[in-house]
Amino acid sequence: MAGETPSWKQRFRRPVQPEAHQGGTAPADGAEPSAGDWTAHPPRTRDTGGDDGQAFTASLDTLPRGRAVDDLPGDAREGVVVAFPGESPGGLPADPADRPEPGTRFGRLSAVRQGVRRSGESAKAAMGYVADRIMEIAPRVPVRDLSALRTQFPGLSPEQLADKLVAGAANATATVGAGVGAAAMLPVPPAMPAELAAEITGVAAIELKLIAELYEVYGLRPEGSLKDRSTAYLTAWSQERGIDVAKPTTYKNAALSGGLKRELRQQIMKRTIRNLPNLMPFMVGAAVGAVMNRRDTRALADRVRRDLRARQVPWDALPALPPLEQPVRPLEGLQKPLELES
């Protein structure tokens, strides 16, 4: 019709307040509000929309003393949700992190917390798996005793022989790092954890062989069986120092109480973080892995040698030692000497 304003041009007008409260005053002190007052203005502390059909939130503190929700008129009770102490509207926990509703801010925060917790548990399980593999391969590492080393490298002093062993182990770990870096030339995220685990396991086997032979060079062979000696070498590798094998209870008790595996997990986690640059693409990780593994192996050997040198037993003062017990199924690739001429 001509002269009428189109609907899309009409202004939104606020609803008119009930006539009973236009220009009126609040109830007098000590007087209870009437049923009409509660119907017109139900108690609420937060307006969640009102006109869109959502409920209002009321607290028990907003109700008059001696007045319960059941005593309110039917129209006043409609749309009122009571929040009890320690709870949020709807009976949810008061702690926002415990609200599991998806799609809300608190629900997203709870989902993030659960994701971080699951990631931490998965990482711990992965570190435990690698630690178990290292503990399994430790007794299978072939170790040359002092007589075999002196036969293979005649005319060398203990320090010269130790330098030879460290150089060969550093070259071997550098080769492992370069190989893993070359395998990660094209980044494949699902394969990266397996590549890191393979590198850590291979480097650990080489360094365990180095530590065991350094103990032989310095005349400090651990007492006991093959399993006892492997426990001592594992403890020295996880702590990155030359432990005192004259006190076997220090590392045997740790192995029985689970402390050794905990230290192994910590050492594996540290190695994993240090080896992350080895996964750089385009052969950059191969160069980085070779350099970093060589440096880490030399640093480990320096710390172990410093401790062993303080308790060194000269060769001429050593008693006649029996040949070392060799593993039944030695690791492949470690049977041949690691000494590579530069």
Summary of the structure (lengths in Angstrom):
residues: 342
radius of gyration: 37.1
end to end distance: 100.2
largest distance: 121.0
contacts: 925
relative contact order: 0.11
helix: 57%
strand: 4%
